[in-house]
């Protein structure tokens, strides 16, 4: 069994954490596939081949979206942060900063099942603009 997605000994991780890591790996792989299809489509001259690739790209985006939804369901603070960024008008970075501050976590997320991840922020945002 491949363990490239783990940075800690897999046998020491909970089943929930291993599943979460697998879904993160899947999300990364789908994002890579989307990028590959975009490149191929941009160069493809044969219209039939291009249409097939466009159809395949839609499948990859569907999978990416489903995996993202799974991850956000298991990290409520991620969902809270994402709600302030996704499908919002205005400056993306400003929306992100505001959303992260409102979530109060600095991007950290406790699992839905009460995992050990902290919900307290790291305070890194307070260093912004300090010339460090």
KAGIMO-V217614 format. One line per field, one symbol per residue. phi: phi as a letter, one per 30 degrees, with the letter a starting at -180 (. if undefined). burial: # if it has 16 or more other C-alpha atoms within 10 Angstrom, else .. A space follows every 50 residues. Layout:
# KAGIMO-V217614
phi = ???
burial = ???
This chain:
# KAGIMO-V217614
phi = .dbddccbeedcddeddddddddddeeddddddddddeddddcdcddded ddddddeddddddedddddedddcbeddddddddcdicdjddddeddddd dddibijdbdddciddddcdddideddeicid
burial = .................#.########..##.##..#...#........# ..##..#..##.##..##..##.#########.##.........###.## ..#########.......#.#...........
